[in-house]
Amino acid sequence: MAHSISVKIPKPIEVQNSDVVVVVKTDGEKLGTLTISLGTIDWRPKGKKSGKKSETQLTWSAFATLMESARK
């Protein structure tokens, strides 16, 4: 299972008005898109409409808590 990740960064500095978009692929197939914004981190699985808000959207504090709990 080989993963491929491409990143579109609007500016190589601080995230402000434009989101950072990361496309994640496994074995050449799109797995989903990770969108990083100033306020949230958002995971959109393959096939999910891009116009709708994702069901998997976390504030940065909630994301930090989730990642810390995964370490245990």
NORKAMO-V388818 format. One record per pair of residues at least 6 apart in sequence whose C-alpha atoms are under 7 Angstrom apart, sorted by the first residue. I is the first residue (numbers start at 1). GAP is how many residues later the second one is. If there is no record, write none. Layout:
BEGIN
i:I gap:GAP
i:I gap:GAP
END
This chain:
BEGIN
i:1 gap:25
i:1 gap:26
i:2 gap:24
i:2 gap:25
i:3 gap:22
i:3 gap:23
i:3 gap:24
i:4 gap:20
i:4 gap:21
i:4 gap:22
i:5 gap:17
i:5 gap:18
i:5 gap:19
i:5 gap:20
i:6 gap:16
i:6 gap:17
i:6 gap:18
i:7 gap:14
i:7 gap:15
i:7 gap:16
i:8 gap:12
i:8 gap:13
i:8 gap:14
i:9 gap:11
i:9 gap:12
i:10 gap:8
i:10 gap:10
i:15 gap:22
i:15 gap:23
i:16 gap:22
i:19 gap:16
i:19 gap:17
i:19 gap:18
i:20 gap:15
i:20 gap:16
i:20 gap:17
i:21 gap:12
i:21 gap:13
i:21 gap:14
i:21 gap:15
i:22 gap:11
i:22 gap:12
i:22 gap:13
i:23 gap:9
i:23 gap:10
i:23 gap:11
i:24 gap:6
i:24 gap:7
i:24 gap:8
i:24 gap:9
i:25 gap:6
i:30 gap:16
i:31 gap:14
i:31 gap:15
i:32 gap:12
i:32 gap:13
i:32 gap:14
i:33 gap:10
i:33 gap:11
i:33 gap:12
i:34 gap:8
i:34 gap:9
i:34 gap:10
i:35 gap:6
i:35 gap:7
i:35 gap:8
i:36 gap:6
i:39 gap:20
i:39 gap:21
i:40 gap:17
i:40 gap:18
i:40 gap:19
i:40 gap:20
i:41 gap:16
i:41 gap:17
i:41 gap:18
i:41 gap:19
i:42 gap:12
i:42 gap:14
i:42 gap:15
i:42 gap:16
i:43 gap:11
i:43 gap:13
i:43 gap:14
i:44 gap:10
END
